[in-house]
Amino acid sequence: MKDEKASILIFVMWVLIILSLFSIAISRNSASDIKLARHESIDIKLSYLAKAGVVKAIIDLNEDKNNYDSLNEGWNKEKEFKLGGGSVIYSSHDESARFNLNGPGLSKKHLITLGLDNGTSQGLLDYKAKKEEKGFEFMEELFLIEGMTRDMYSKIKDYVTIYRGANPRININTSDENTLRAVIENDSIINKIIGFRVGDDNKIGTIDDGVFTEDNFSLVFENFGTAPDVILRHKFLFDVKSEFFRILAEASFPEDKNETKRIMAVVDRLGKIYCWKEGID
């Protein structure tokens, strides 16, 4: 009788142990599920917040009604807003400040100036010729070019674009020295362009910046000592107003800075999207 009771007691104890272990396992799984659900909920909220940043940037661009785009305008300033307990930082960057790889007249000299070596430049031209009118359809397509390495890609990725149709012109008000040099070879003219743009304080993006417009373009170049026929050639190389912009938006919650959502979008002024990437660095 005692042995039977002992056996029952042992059996009950084992059942309790098994149930306890099962309960712990369920609790751990529940905790993991709760944690995962919380992460997914935060990710969804951050995604919508970052998208709101893109929309805000597009609204800012639509409110820019003048006949030029320059680096001292409001659309070019990094901005922040708070919504739903989260924070969004967004900024716009002129896509016309970049050299268009899909533009006509692309040459090996352009590509070498931008940072590629001779062989990879020729490989890019050959690849583009095979694509014919399609041209490059996404930036990562450059890695399909013979000789293209990650290091070379890094050298040119901030200076080139494929999202502006076939328009080869760059914005003379927003392009940096490296991009300007890919378009014109005269260092003296490049220095004068930059000198005019930075103004008296020698800083870009401030109130005293010189701005090229359709009305003053020829006059400014005349003051550079440029001949009329050269001014006319330059008019075909440059724009002063842009239609395409690269928007960067990053959303986060103050209580957890490790959780962020980043979006990069290339859009036109009407908000049409030409490129959209989430989770970019």
PyMOL commands that set and color helices and strands:
alter all, ss='L'
color gray80, all
select helices_A, chain A and resi 2-62+74-76+95-97+108-114+118-134+139-144+150-156+177-183+187-198+217-223+228-235
alter helices_A, ss='H'
color red, helices_A
select strands_A, chain A and resi 79-83+86-94+99-100+160-161+170-171+238-239+244-253+256-268+273-278
alter strands_A, ss='S'
color yellow, strands_A
deselect
rebuild
show_as cartoon
